[in-house]
Amino acid sequence: MPIATPEQYGRMLDAAQAGDYAYPAINVTSLTTINAALKAFADNKSDGIIQVSTGGGQFASGLSVNDAAKGAIVLAEAAHRLAAEYDIFVGLHTDHCQPGKVDGFLRPLIAETARRREAGQPNLFQSHMLDASELPLKENLELSVELLKLCAANEIILEVEAGVVGGEEDGVDHSDQPAEKLYTTTEDMLEVYETLNGHGRFLFAATFGNVHGSYKPGAVKLRPDILKLGQDAVIAKHGQEAEFDLVFHGGSGTPLEEIRETLAYGVVKMNIDTDTQYAFTRPIVDHIMKNYDGVLKIDGEIGVKKAYDPRSYLKKGEAGVAERLGQACEELRSTGKSIA
């Protein structure tokens, strides 16, 4: 099916909220990872979200161009073409965009969707993320309102973040943040709702100790109850319709019971990046090590073309990502629940 329309994407999120499940949201950087995501979603009869970071966009645009927005457009256009061959719905999203990158990344992408809409074409992306968590909350929300209005005018959902996701991802390092910054307060969650309500639909990445990267069990201290406390406070004051559509960042390596707990508190989207990066690289390394003499022309030999043809190992990387993403569908309970 074609990439989800804004109306279909909204129904996806509503269904997840009502059904206590969430969508895996995988960061992609290439045709291979897009194909892996589509295969995984279709094999598991799950809808899903494909997303592009600023670093992913830069990579996709090539070493010479090195333009995050152009690369994101290329990946999104490819996803539109490829998704039409599958029988599930997919939403396109952009990941963490810090305030300093808004003018060079978010605004051009929103403008591209506006251009497409004027030409009678579908939205390029269905949602974008503004990560202004580096700013004081008041400044964060001022920028969020500005961009939310711009997104809403083009039927785009905006994801915002209050609190800081620890660790390092895509060149943004929050590993030195004090512990209290990793936990969004109930008061902050109320302020986010009361400031953004009425300006357009939004997703909210509240932080509860989550950290980018992969860690051994026990190294990261998650407090999913923070999500429940914030949701309860907002609903008590503003009614059931005020319930947040929450996003879980930094989920790699999280124990299943903690993932499942967040679903009951309103998480409808969980980002998958670190684990799928490893799932892509692991079978490629296996291929190289098992075919070392064929991949390399050692001691004047000619190697084995079938071994060093990039397609031979990229296919294995695609299969590895699809398998790991299928596991995510099971963990998030989205398997078999496509609204298509």
Secondary structure, DSSP 8 states (H G I E B T S, - for coil): --S--HHHHHHHHHHHHHHT--EEEEE--SHHHHHHHHHHHHHTT--EEEEE-HHHHHHHH-TTT--HHHHHHHHHHHHHHHHTTSSS-EEEEE----GGGIIIIIHHHHHHHHHHHHTT---S-SEEEE--TTS-HHHHHHHHHHHHHHHHTTT-EEEEEES--BSEETTEE-TT--GGGGB--HHHHHHHHHHHTTS--EEEEE-BS-BSS---TTSS---THHHHHHHHHHHHHH-GGG---EEE-S-TT--HHHHHHHHTTTEEEEEE-HHHHHHHHHHHHHHHHHTHHHHS-GGG----HHHHSHHHHHHHHHHHHHHHHHHHHHHTT-TT----
